[in-house]
Amino acid sequence: MMAHATIYVGCTVPQLLRGAQSRIFPSHSPLGVLRHSAFCYCTGNGTIKSKRKMDHLERTANNFRQEVITQAKVCGITNESETVKRLRLAIANKDFTFKAGQWVDFFIPGVSVVGGFSICSSPGLLEREGILELAVKHTAHPPAHWIHTECTLDSEVALRVGADLHGYQEGKGNRHKLGTAKLYYSAKNTSELLFKKNILGLMKAFPGKISCCFHVTQQRSQICKELQPHITEGRISEKDLEKHVSNDTSWYICGPPPMIESISKLLTNIGVPRNRVFFEKWW
């Protein structure tokens, strides 16, 4: 057995269908409509124009994807912040699986653009309850806009899992035993610190095992008393992280590509081996 520390750092095309359309979808089913929508989008946008921002399917065309597209039904919608909704999806397909850190292609009937969203729930929740959760920020992008303005309980969508996980390794047996977990979490302000109540609850449930330092960069309002002991104003710095460097520490990074690149470089500068750093990088 080896106990180790874990550090988490975060900040809030036709070939993709793999010729499996008719096998996956009955011709007139809701998924058949999704298939047609996705297929028309991919074939109609085969050429990437330099003046237009790349869309999810184009940007991730070379990433790993599962072959099966699975139907899902919306069974919960909550406001995680003023700009982010948490979408709770019921999945009946028992063969649908994912690994922590992966994302989904998000197909919506009647919406030609395919969304891409990170999964914010654990594989364990899917195994126990058949539930998957997404946290989606409100933007003008059609799938995100649909979720914030048109999506209702019982809306039907379809999902396909994808992502190349850099450094990901399957756990085997009990070779590693969690020692401590430290989270550094950065956002513009406390209202954008998603899941902060869940995180504070874990810290109380596992004192000395799980801890978190929240960083805010543009806080203008009063910080509530519950959060004050855990808040640092300013970005995550080298000084914050260097105290945790050891041979037994694993580092997990989640955020937009510039943030991942910045933190990865910082970790290299303080002597963290590349094989101890894990991240997803797709958007």
Salt bridges, closest charged atoms under 4 A:
ASP55 OD1 - HIS141 NE2 2.98
GLU58 OE2 - ARG52 NH2 2.87
GLU67 OE1 - ARG23 NH2 3.64
GLU80 OE1 - ARG86 NE 2.98
ASP105 OD1 - HIS56 NE2 2.57
ASP105 OD2 - ARG65 NE 2.60
ASP105 OD2 - ARG160 NE 2.86
GLU129 OE1 - ARG88 NH2 3.21
GLU133 OE1 - ARG86 NH1 3.04
GLU133 OE2 - ARG88 NH1 2.53
GLU170 OE2 - LYS99 NZ 3.18
GLU192 OE1 - LYS137 NZ 3.50
GLU226 OE2 - LYS204 NZ 3.61
ASP240 OD2 - HIS215 NE2 3.77
GLU261 OE2 - LYS281 NZ 2.91
